[in-house]
Amino acid sequence: MLQTTLAGSLPKPTWLAEPERLWAPWKLSGADLEQAKLDATILAVKMQEDAGLDIVSDGEQARVHFVHGFLANLDGIDFGKKTVIGIRADCYKAEVPTVVGPIRRKGPVHRAEAQAARAHAGRKLKFTLPGPMTIVDTIADEHYGSRRDLAFAFAAALNEEARELESIGIDVVQFDEPAFNVYMREVADWGIAALEAARQGLRCKTAVHICYGYGIKANIDWKETLGSEWRQYEETFPLIARSSIDQVSLECRNSHVPIELIRLLDGKDVLVGAIDVASDEVETPEEVAETIRAALKFVAPEKLYPCTNCGMAPMRREIAYGKLAALAAGAHLVRTELKRG
């Protein structure tokens, strides 16, 4: 009941990558880099367990970025051909590689860090992958000419990867789809179908994470344009409720999302964001508990999983892990209250 977890990414150690930035360049290379990635993965698992989380992750320590880390071992992508594009409907600009041929998985992408995390995690283990629509929105295309066709090509590769992660012993495979909060018509037209294709045949728990983005300036500025109520979830939640996805991870803490919208996820596990990743202020356990109590008005305790709003990759490590400890402590407060009746 009220099992705590995180959305996905955590800050990397300073000996691995430049701190407090997305797409942070590695500080090592070759065999030293590969070993350092595994060391950082194991460290992230242990620090999450020390913070008190019930379901831990690899912290995305072995990826330069949550999307591009997956793309690294796919055929059909030219990383030497970079293009600057607008991401999330021009919310911000990024330099991205280009699709130049058919998308195929060359072989395992995340096997090494998944095995390392599984070998050292004493608790349930989540592994995150980018969702098909979000990948399409984070890459240039010179081959398919159709965002839908490109999404289904990526979905096939994601499904192969997810099945292997399941065979390693991953308990939850989560697909990250922040693009679901931007391209509302496309979500209905082909986004949900591509997500279903990515999770096809999996027997482990499957989740989709839909948020308003990392705590970077471009996303913070975008949120300022969304008004006093953020109701994007109102369009996507009914679609997801009819899907085969088991869990939905969403943003609540310090957001303008009407909490009652989670009623639309009836029957799903709800990973309610109780930690603000756009602020360096560490929540108190009581503040976390307040968010959980609000969500419990609409979700049964056995279906509610206190979580972070989004990934924490650009954050200072001591703040990120402080927030995770507060998350665990806040959930403990509410769990105790529920047991007392």
Phi and psi in degrees as a GROMACS rama.xvg file:
@    title "Ramachandran Plot"
@    xaxis  label "Phi"
@    yaxis  label "Psi"
@TYPE xy
54.4546  46.1797  LEU-2
-70.3532  129.046  GLN-3
-89.1835  148.53  THR-4
-156.073  -176.684  THR-5
-129.866  161.396  LEU-6
-67.8535  -34.5411  ALA-7
166.952  -84.8963  GLY-8
-78.6353  152.424  SER-9
-130.829  158.53  LEU-10
-60.0156  146.507  PRO-11
-90.1299  151.916  LYS-12
-61.6965  151.061  PRO-13
-66.2232  -21.0914  THR-14
-80.3012  -8.1669  TRP-15
-102.225  -44.8832  LEU-16
-150.965  162.665  ALA-17
-63.4263  134.411  GLU-18
-79.3575  158.808  PRO-19
59.0691  38.8693  GLU-20
-153.928  150.273  ARG-21
-81.0463  158.036  LEU-22
51.2018  37.9181  TRP-23
-68.0497  129.448  ALA-24
-68.3074  148.07  PRO-25
-70.4305  152.081  TRP-26
-99.0813  -5.71933  LYS-27
-127.081  176.728  LEU-28
-149.97  167.9  SER-29
60.3667  -143.809  GLY-30
-62.8359  -34.0098  ALA-31
-62.0325  -40.1459  ASP-32
-66.3964  -44.7933  LEU-33
-61.872  -40.6056  GLU-34
-68.7607  -38.9597  GLN-35
-64.147  -36.8423  ALA-36
-60.5546  -43.2833  LYS-37
-67.7561  -40.6034  LEU-38
-60.0356  -43.5911  ASP-39
-65.9958  -36.2595  ALA-40
-62.9139  -47.8528  THR-41
-63.0226  -41.7102  ILE-42
-61.5535  -42.6751  LEU-43
-62.6701  -41.3211  ALA-44
-60.2414  -48.7341  VAL-45
-65.1708  -38.8034  LYS-46
-69.7022  -33.041  MET-47
-65.8726  -42.6411  GLN-48
-63.7367  -40.9529  GLU-49
-62.7724  -34.2961  ASP-50
-71.3913  -17.2772  ALA-51
102.419  11.49  GLY-52
-68.8256  146.546  LEU-53
-88.3788  -33.3061  ASP-54
-124.855  114.401  ILE-55
-103.727  171.188  VAL-56
-136.035  175.972  SER-57
-75.1465  -7.73111  ASP-58
70.2331  8.04074  GLY-59
54.632  37.4765  GLU-60
-72.0654  -23.5057  GLN-61
-95.7945  10.6311  ALA-62
-121.069  137.301  ARG-63
-72.1637  -24.0825  VAL-64
-161.062  150.081  HIS-65
-64.4026  -27.3778  PHE-66
-90.5187  -55.2065  VAL-67
-66.9378  -22.1296  HIS-68
-63.2437  -36.1919  GLY-69
-74.5237  -33.3942  PHE-70
-68.1848  -16.761  LEU-71
-60.172  -27.0792  ALA-72
-118.594  39.7238  ASN-73
-116.456  140.079  LEU-74
-74.3015  153.392  ASP-75
96.392  0.505223  GLY-76
-119.48  128.875  ILE-77
-104.585  104.237  ASP-78
-77.156  -12.8395  PHE-79
-83.004  -13.7021  GLY-80
-105.95  88.0813  LYS-81
-96.0544  143.927  LYS-82
-136.07  141.18  THR-83
-89.1169  121.988  VAL-84
-129.338  162.901  ILE-85
-86.2068  128.544  GLY-86
-106.467  147.034  ILE-87
53.9307  55.7288  ARG-88
58.0766  46.2288  ALA-89
66.0704  25.3982  ASP-90
-61.1141  -39.5269  CYS-91
-155.151  164.75  TYR-92
-100.026  147.935  LYS-93
-151.09  149.172  ALA-94
-88.8787  120.53  GLU-95
-129.207  156.911  VAL-96
-74.8992  177.382  PRO-97
-125.032  136.111  THR-98
-77.8559  120.486  VAL-99
-121.097  -3.38476  VAL-100
-162.734  -175.922  GLY-101
-58.9261  136.202  PRO-102
-80.9887  121.83  ILE-103
-143.336  146.48  ARG-104
-81.1978  120.068  ARG-105
-67.1093  -33.7979  LYS-106
173.514  -167.735  GLY-107
-56.0696  139.639  PRO-108
-100.87  -50.2297  VAL-109
-114.456  18.0655  HIS-110
-57.5113  -46.4953  ARG-111
-60.2582  -49.4893  ALA-112
-73.7744  -29.8349  GLU-113
-65.2371  -42.545  ALA-114
-65.542  -40.5331  GLN-115
-63.7239  -44.1912  ALA-116
-64.9551  -43.0741  ALA-117
-64.3871  -38.365  ARG-118
-67.3182  -26.7948  ALA-119
-110.939  -9.00353  HIS-120
-84.3585  128.08  ALA-121
-94.4833  4.23274  GLY-122
-127.976  -178.775  ARG-123
-61.0187  148.314  LYS-124
-125.667  127.414  LEU-125
-104.244  145.101  LYS-126
-131.152  132.846  PHE-127
-103.881  144.541  THR-128
-131.942  150.004  LEU-129
-69.9197  142.298  PRO-130
-77.3879  159.423  GLY-131
-57.273  -45.8311  PRO-132
-64.4498  -40.3321  MET-133
-68.8381  -34.8802  THR-134
-62.3902  -47.5964  ILE-135
-56.551  -35.0575  VAL-136
-80.9549  -3.16053  ASP-137
-124.064  26.4013  THR-138
-153.558  151.736  ILE-139
-89.6108  148.409  ALA-140
-126.014  122.226  ASP-141
-121.89  16.3325  GLU-142
-124.886  -53.1008  HIS-143
-79.8044  -40.2251  TYR-144
73.1248  5.04139  GLY-145
-142.933  122.858  SER-146
-62.4366  -35.6579  ARG-147
-64.9384  -49.4755  ARG-148
-62.1633  -39.7711  ASP-149
-64.9341  -39.5114  LEU-150
-62.1183  -41.6227  ALA-151
-71.6622  -29.0706  PHE-152
-65.4517  -43.5937  ALA-153
-67.737  -35.2194  PHE-154
-60.3177  -39.0248  ALA-155
-63.8237  -42.6296  ALA-156
-66.7215  -40.7928  ALA-157
-62.7186  -39.2455  LEU-158
-64.2586  -41.1398  ASN-159
-60.2379  -45.1539  GLU-160
-64.814  -44.5776  GLU-161
-62.7931  -39.7219  ALA-162
-63.3474  -37.5241  ARG-163
-68.9351  -39.9958  GLU-164
-59.9647  -41.5684  LEU-165
-60.3869  -41.4845  GLU-166
-66.4246  -25.733  SER-167
-73.9231  -22.9213  ILE-168
115.638  16.1022  GLY-169
-67.6036  133.842  ILE-170
-85.8716  -32.8498  ASP-171
-136.154  124.8  VAL-172
-104.107  120.896  VAL-173
-112.209  133.607  GLN-174
-103.877  125.905  PHE-175
-91.4529  119.3  ASP-176
-129.982  62.5996  GLU-177
-59.7013  -24.8431  PRO-178
-62.4422  -19.432  ALA-179
-65.3653  -17.4822  PHE-180
-92.9492  4.47172  ASN-181
-120.941  -47.2018  VAL-182
-104.869  74.2583  TYR-183
-63.3144  -42.9366  MET-184
-65.7586  -41.5941  ARG-185
-65.9749  -31.6397  GLU-186
-57.3719  -46.3764  VAL-187
-71.0155  -38.7974  ALA-188
-70.0765  -46.0757  ASP-189
-149.037  -10.0811  TRP-190
-64.4801  -47.6498  GLY-191
-64.9639  -40.855  ILE-192
-62.9991  -40.2896  ALA-193
-66.5069  -38.2635  ALA-194
-63.4486  -41.9687  LEU-195
-61.8224  -38.2933  GLU-196
-64.9159  -36.2499  ALA-197
-68.3125  -32.5637  ALA-198
-98.6046  3.66284  ARG-199
-54.5907  130.902  GLN-200
81.8373  -3.11996  GLY-201
-75.7645  139.038  LEU-202
-102.262  -19.3177  ARG-203
-73.6883  170.56  CYS-204
-62.485  141.414  LYS-205
-123.12  143.519  THR-206
-133.959  157.081  ALA-207
-126.704  133.153  VAL-208
-105.54  121.794  HIS-209
-126.756  117.507  ILE-210
-138.319  -172.762  CYS-211
-108.272  18.8732  TYR-212
98.1315  166.003  GLY-213
-56.2425  161.734  TYR-214
-80.8573  56.1059  GLY-215
-108.144  161.353  ILE-216
-56.4061  -42.7061  LYS-217
-58.9884  -41.6954  ALA-218
-72.1831  -38.9338  ASN-219
-62.3878  -42.5844  ILE-220
-63.1111  -40.6898  ASP-221
-61.2061  -42.1653  TRP-222
-60.609  -31.1383  LYS-223
-65.0667  -19.7952  GLU-224
-91.4027  -3.55601  THR-225
-89.3655  -3.06207  LEU-226
86.4081  -170.783  GLY-227
-78.7916  -18.6102  SER-228
-131.748  130.3  GLU-229
-99.9494  110.406  TRP-230
-117.65  19.1628  ARG-231
-57.2568  -36.9418  GLN-232
-60.3695  -26.1288  TYR-233
-61.2947  -28.1908  GLU-234
-87.225  -33.4807  GLU-235
-90.1181  -32.8374  THR-236
-60.1529  -42.6995  PHE-237
-61.5593  -34.7826  PRO-238
-66.4303  -43.4665  LEU-239
-68.6388  -35.2179  ILE-240
-60.1978  -27.9836  ALA-241
-90.5136  -1.96429  ARG-242
-88.8877  176.72  SER-243
-89.7063  0.537212  SER-244
-65.2651  136.713  ILE-245
-84.1248  -36.7376  ASP-246
-131.895  149.032  GLN-247
-128.834  124.441  VAL-248
-102.937  126.799  SER-249
-139.043  169.151  LEU-250
-101.146  127.587  GLU-251
-131.088  -44.7789  CYS-252
-62.7191  125.317  ARG-253
57.514  27.7631  ASN-254
-110.472  173.253  SER-255
-106.114  29.3228  HIS-256
-81.1903  120.723  VAL-257
-62.0779  118.975  PRO-258
-60.0607  -28.1005  ILE-259
-66.8551  -12.8629  GLU-260
-63.5916  -20.9002  LEU-261
-69.105  -10.7322  ILE-262
-58.7297  -28.3836  ARG-263
-70.3247  -8.03889  LEU-264
-102.173  28.7132  LEU-265
-51.0582  127.048  ASP-266
96.9747  -15.1369  GLY-267
-97.4958  154.03  LYS-268
-70.6782  136.899  ASP-269
-114.51  117.581  VAL-270
-94.1272  95.8014  LEU-271
-88.6216  123.458  VAL-272
-70.7609  110.421  GLY-273
-111.18  5.36606  ALA-274
-126.63  125.191  ILE-275
-83.2052  117.952  ASP-276
-91.019  -0.638285  VAL-277
-99.8922  8.12991  ALA-278
-132.413  140.91  SER-279
-85.6116  -1.30937  ASP-280
-77.5134  124.265  GLU-281
-79.1715  123.281  VAL-282
-60.8764  150.745  GLU-283
-83.9382  156.67  THR-284
-55.6248  -35.2469  PRO-285
-67.0418  -38.01  GLU-286
-63.9679  -41.2404  GLU-287
-61.5724  -44.058  VAL-288
-61.0688  -36.257  ALA-289
-60.9642  -43.3199  GLU-290
-64.0406  -41.9488  THR-291
-64.1914  -44.1971  ILE-292
-61.0514  -39.8798  ARG-293
-62.2202  -41.8163  ALA-294
-68.8858  -31.6396  ALA-295
-66.3638  -13.5463  LEU-296
-69.7643  -18.0568  LYS-297
-125.515  -11.8045  PHE-298
-133.583  136.597  VAL-299
-66.1772  145.937  ALA-300
-56.4836  -34.8054  PRO-301
-73.4056  -12.5614  GLU-302
-104.552  0.283396  LYS-303
-106.476  129.277  LEU-304
-124.124  104.699  TYR-305
-60.5706  135.16  PRO-306
-146.596  179.585  CYS-307
-91.6184  156.929  THR-308
-61.1645  -39.6375  ASN-309
-159.813  -169.787  CYS-310
-70.8379  162.866  GLY-311
-122.911  19.6971  MET-312
-54.5431  -40.9863  ALA-313
-82.1353  3.39127  PRO-314
-90.4458  156.651  MET-315
-66.2352  139.259  ARG-316
-61.0479  -42.7689  ARG-317
-65.3551  -32.3026  GLU-318
-71.5915  -45.3337  ILE-319
-58.4448  -48.2903  ALA-320
-73.1938  -27.2695  TYR-321
-64.0126  -39.9277  GLY-322
-65.6933  -38.3692  LYS-323
-65.1764  -39.0501  LEU-324
-63.7777  -39.1344  ALA-325
-65.3175  -38.1514  ALA-326
-59.1942  -47.831  LEU-327
-64.476  -41.3541  ALA-328
-67.456  -39.8566  ALA-329
-64.9029  -40.6935  GLY-330
-63.9833  -37.5289  ALA-331
-62.5961  -39.6532  HIS-332
-58.3286  -49.0752  LEU-333
-70.6179  -37.4904  VAL-334
-58.7967  -42.6394  ARG-335
-64.184  -42.0907  THR-336
-60.5502  -42.3902  GLU-337
-66.7743  -37.0359  LEU-338
-67.5061  -32.4528  LYS-339
-74.0175  -18.9523  ARG-340
